[in-house]
């Protein structure tokens, strides 16, 4: 819900109090409301990183569009990758409501000054990877993003509603593809297991560093941007995925994974946090390839941006002439 300021502008303390009360009451902060600089910066950082992830995230699966095994699978994959472009656009728009400039955010990504999710720096080696990305990566995205539908910043929370609906659909298509492959030949089942083995740990890393090494979590949770800690969401993902793996007939590659009766949750092993650091700092298996592809797409798309800008200017001039006539 939008917060309104009284006709007489309150002093700085009043603004801060008003902001704090809005957060405490679980109401929404809207673009025209006063907000602390740190809140604005944190949101721009997180939303931009999220938007970049959706756009870079088109690449690993996009590589399989021309190699999909049937027209049906090609159409499904096309639609999914296109949805991810849409998610990137909603998120860039949400960042713009905070005063960020989309061209600047793109420049920051291309120049390596802003991050995108670690998960998209791993290669897709077989068509089973498309299914496992849907199942694990979209599954992890849902665990992480459903609570963001209740994030304190209105435009971000609203963008997440549609994104989550689409991610849910993506997760199901991935799982359905894997069910089909598991009903196929031994070679197909082996492809699925191999993809599961390669994507499991990187998927757990998507949730970010452990809570005691997450510098942003405490403040983001106090501001109700994030609703749960990285470790809590990782645990939810494991608990959700284990029964799905059983049903599918694959083994998750973690010898420490077991049900803990006392906690009512699964125990599981520790991801390789050094690997996460390496991937986040640009040294993952595909970082260079992903960034190179993004830079090329940006350069090759320059004429589209110029044409769209010229068209918008012409429309605006026509509208002005029309109004003057
Ligand atoms: N990769 O203090 P924290 C998708 C950075 S979309 C890279 O815990 P925070 C859809 C973090 O930015 C996937 N960097 O940070 C799809 C921070 O760096 P900074 C993306 C990471 O923000 C599916 C530093 O480490 N989802 O999958 C990662 O409180 C299929 C310290 O970390 C979102 O962006 C990482 N994994 O929590 C598309 C969701 N983890 O900025 C295609 C929204 C941490 O201080 C196909 N974002 N870092 O220099 C969030 O929920 C949060 O930003 C976290 C990180 C949880 C990712």
Boltz pocket constraint, residues with backbone or C-beta under 6 A from the ligand:
constraints:
  - pocket:
      binder: B
      contacts: [[A, 45], [A, 46], [A, 49], [A, 50], [A, 51], [A, 53], [A, 54], [A, 57], [A, 58], [A, 84], [A, 115], [A, 116], [A, 117], [A, 118], [A, 119], [A, 133], [A, 137], [A, 138], [A, 141], [A, 144], [A, 145], [A, 205], [A, 206], [A, 207], [A, 208], [A, 209], [A, 213], [A, 214], [A, 215], [A, 216], [A, 217], [A, 220], [A, 226], [A, 230], [A, 280]]
      max_distance: 6.0
